[in-house]
Structure formats: structure tokens, C-alpha cells
Amino acid sequence: MMAGAGRRVLLVVCGGIAAYKALELARRLREHGIRVHPVLTAAGARFVTPMALQALCGERVSSDLFSLTEESEMGHIALSRSSDLIVVCPATADILARMAAGLADDLATTLLLATDTPVLAAPAMNVRMWEHPATQANIATLRARGVTFVGPENGLMACNESGPGRLAEPEAMIAAILRQLDGEKPLAGRSALVTAGPTHEPVDPVRYLANRSSGTQGYAIAAALAHAGAKVTLVSGPTTLPDPAGVTTIRVETAREMLDACQQALPCDIAICAAAVADWHVAPNSQKIKKAAGSPPPVLHLVPNPDILAGLSQPSPLRPRLVIGFAAETEHVLSHATAKRLRKGCDWIVANDVSPATGIMGGTENEISLIDATGCEHWPRLDKSQVAHKLVARIATCLRAPQTDPDPQEADERLP
Ligand code: C5P
């Protein structure tokens, strides 16, 4: 079977003279057995016709954000998620700026904003436009968000100027696309432990203490880590979610069982504690506590649970290289989360506001701030799967960097 065969690429064709080369790219992708769904911007349609693109892709061209027919067939959200890779070719200075700004004023930008599918951009523009600080800043922003680039190449351009700005050759684009579709696993060879979901702390054989965590964010992170090539162990409290594909999932009930399962998963390179672990358990009654008429209600004596995150963060030969905690807060989110990072000794904290009004706990979206030793970065509200992929891209970048010794001052600041 050919590399890439059976995979699906969404090809976004924008308005530049190099747009005609997207036709050749589409033809070559189909030769590889890759399905190509074309999206043509209004400016792109000034350079190539929908008819030509449709003929070469063998699929109907999508171009109108507000087309009722297209919405009824496949909405822009579904369109963006139904592919394995989005290729922007040619990526003009304009589309790169609009992507970096998060605009969504046509079909192409809307689906690029709505997607959690990897994006590969093949820039092509005049050399001065390419070298302009605005374009370079946009490229840096997009790279930091996980967009990958192929080209541009050096050479003579249609405008008769020479320098960087030429669209990458078809072979280079095909190679980059195949690498993305089949090969690139930035966390290949790495192992990861993820905790997710709530814990249930039994009170008696029929009752337990629990919380509202659904496990969605932790499961999405486990899936994204596996997608990036990591060997993942997910230690999950009770949830209704299916085991993520390609992940070893261990189901537990209590915090103490979760700790045991985590210890079994060591050593590993990355630990992400997304579980909402109960802070306390009660010494459970072996029989159901009975209501006795006239007698006072039972008193539950709470006993602290082990802190799994703090334990994993302790300096030790088994300490994962990167330990990431979560701070679900309802007030003073950043200050509480920053203090928590130091208290627990983890490397990063993912902070979020779980006040009921945010709809985050148990919902499908998340709005987080990523806190590390250097400061805090706020991310926009995203689908939990997008948060997971973005976090995994960040982890991959971090693990590629040479390892530095922990900051001694930070270690001193850790509370007991
Ligand atoms: O202490 P708090 O629950 O606010 O801290 C949240 C972070 O600590 C989360 O990453 C959670 O998974 C982790 N945690 C843990 N074990 C506990 C309590 C919290 O791993 N017993």
C-alpha cells in the first residue's frame, strides 16, 4: 500500500499566482491514493477555476461559508474535522495573517479556526512580503500553535524578483504531506502517564464521595499523546468514556488505587495529572449505614488522600522529566494555580476556571492558562481535543530542548 493511501487531505487554495500549482499538487496527491477535498477562497478563484480544481480533486469544491447546500451536506466544523491533514497551498501573506489573528470571515479561515486537525502551510509570496516583520511574526505565531510549514524556496518569482518566496516544489510538498500523514511522531520513543476522571471514595457498599469531573480533558490528552507516538498509560477514575485507541487504560476507583496504578507506570518521561482526585476518603463501613429513627445522622471522618501529583513531582530517580498538573479553580485562578505549581513541585500547571457559569467541568470546551517557571500564557477557549493537541505540541517542543537542572531557588520556594 502506498504511503498516505486512504487518508484525507483538505486542500485550501488561496489567491496567489502559485495557485495553479495547487492543481498539480492535487493530481499528485490522488496518485498516492489520497482523497483531496478542495476549498477555494474568493481570491483563489481569481487564479484557478472551481471546475479545474474539482476535476483534478474528483470532489466538489467548497467555497461559501454561508451556502445552505454545503451546510446541509457538511458543515464547516465537520469539514475541518473530517480530514487527516489540512494543506494551505499557496499560503499567501494574507491568509497567514488572518490565521494568526484568528479571523473567521470566510470558509477557509473559519474551518482553519474551528479545526483540531494538523495544518501544513506552503507559503508563496513576493520576497518583500515574505521578509516583512509582520509576515515573520505571523509565521512565528502559527508555528508556536503547531502549524507546520513547507517552503518557501529561493528563486525567481512571477513578479521578476528573486529570493525566498517561491512555492515549494511539488515533490517537497508531497514529502511533507506524507511525513505528516504517516510518519511524524514527535513523541515516538517517549512514555507518558495520564490521570483522568474523578475518584470515588466509598462511604459504605452503596454510597461514595465523588466530584463532577467527566475525564474528557484527560482522555483527550491521552489520545493526543498516543497520536504523537508516545506509549501512554491512562489511569482513569470512574467515567462513562470509552478507552482511547492505542492507549493502555487502567480503571481505578479510589485515589489510593490511582496512586498504586501510577506507581506501576513508572518510570516514564511525561506525567500529566488531569484527574480530579478526591482530597479525602472515609474509613468505609462494611455494611450499608442505616437510618435509625430518632438517632443523630452519621458523622463522616475524612482522612486525607495521598497527593499523586506532588508524589510524582518529588526529586527522585523515577521522577518523569516533565510533570504537569491541573488547577481547577473557581476564583483567583492564576494566583492559586501559580502557588499550586510551587507547592506541588510540578513543572507546568494547566489552570482553568471551573465555576459553573463557564460550563467547563463536564463540558466539551476548555479555556486554560499554561503556567511554568517563566510565567503564564493564556489560551483561547478551545475544544478539549484542541487543547490536548496544543499541549502535546508544547510537550514535544519542550522535550526536544536540552534538559536543564531545576532552578534551585524554585526548589527552595516549594512548600513542604
Ligand atoms: O490539590 P488540588 O486538587 O487542587 O490539585 C490539583 C492537581 O493535583 C491536579 O493535577 C490533580 O490531578 C492533582 N492531585 C493529585 N492527587 C491528589 C489531589 C490532586 O494528583 N490527591
Residues whose N, C-alpha, C, O or C-beta is under 5 A from the ligand:
A	BS01	C5P	C273 A274 A275 A276 V277 A278 N305 P306 D307 I308 L309 G325 F326 A327
